[in-house]
Amino acid sequence: VLFRSRINPAADKLGKLRLCNVYDWTSGFFPGTLWYAYELTGNDSLKTEAVKYTNQLNPVRYYGGTHDLGFMVNCSYGNARRLAPNDTIAAVMTETADNLYKRYNDSIGCIRSWDFGAWNFPVIIDNMMNLELLFAATRLSGDSTFYKVAVSHVDRTMKEQYRPDGSCYHVVDYSMKDGSVRNRHTAQGYAHESAWSRGQAWGIYGLTLCYRETGDRKYLDQALKAVRFMFNHKNTPEDLVFYWDMDAPNIPNDYRDASAAACIASALYEISTVDVPEPQTYKAYADRIMESLASPTYRAELGTNGNFLLMHCVGSIPHNGEIDV
């Protein structure tokens, strides 16, 4: 299965295409991309491939070993339901959402992220992206439990994970004993108090989708505050393709993260369509990001870069994984 994994950094250095199985957090991205390509072109051969690779993720509906189920199933089956609905898709998405729900702790009010490490109950900002699947599951099943869990998670995240300046922590570790915060850390950023750029992107996109799904203005207000943090920061680069961490030690000669920029651009396009002052400003920021990503600086030439579109992404510098790939 031609999915890309963030594991085995040595392969990046050798320029080899790496494969991953369906349980990798990125497994939904390739079928999701095929669905978007079909939507853009109407090419039925792309639809055939999208169906093929989406169906290969069917075993994920029985898997509960990660919080990344939204990444995996909403990107694939979620887009399939939107563009080529059939009777089986709702069951796959609802069953998967139920496994995500089982990672929820009522006393903490959040969905557990990781099952490894010395954490007690870790919640990472990335988890905001998976809430979209829960909202979809309520629409598909009529069960409001999924909706309520998503709202609980975003509310606790806003309270504990965001700083006053609009930036966010990567990891909040909660106590299983009493639900209190044990610590606020980073795993992939430069430092515990720094702003890891892809984490900022996860948060901005996640808050935007929570506003879309609930209509609660507080989520949009927090998203806008996070956007202002990123674009008003002293280390925001001219081309708006952010450094891997806004406080990275070697700026301006440090690594960029094109994936963080792309994710933020997606959120900005959605923000530009809702009731905000000067919506064209957010579209203009997104357009500038896309112009940069489409330039030779970031867009790979055809047949290079393992046939992946974007260059200069960063997985985890602290773990020496996927650096500038």
Secondary structure, 3 states (H helix, E strand, C coil): CCCCCCCCHHHHHHCCCCCCCCCCCCCCHHHHHHHHHHHHHCCHHHHHHHHHHHHCCHHHHHCCCCCCHHHHHHHHHHHHHHHCCCCCHHHHHHHHHHHHHCCEECCCCEECCCCCCCCCEEEEHHHHHHHHHHHHHHHHHCCCHHHHHHHHHHHHHHHHHECCCCCECCEEEECCCCCCEEEEECCCCCCCCCCEHHHHHHHHHHHHHHHHHHCCHHHHHHHHHHHHHHHHCCCCCCCCCCECECCCCCCCCCCECHHHHHHHHHHHHHHCCCCCCCHHHHHHHHHHHHHHHCCCCCECCCCCHHHCCECCCCCECCCCECCCC
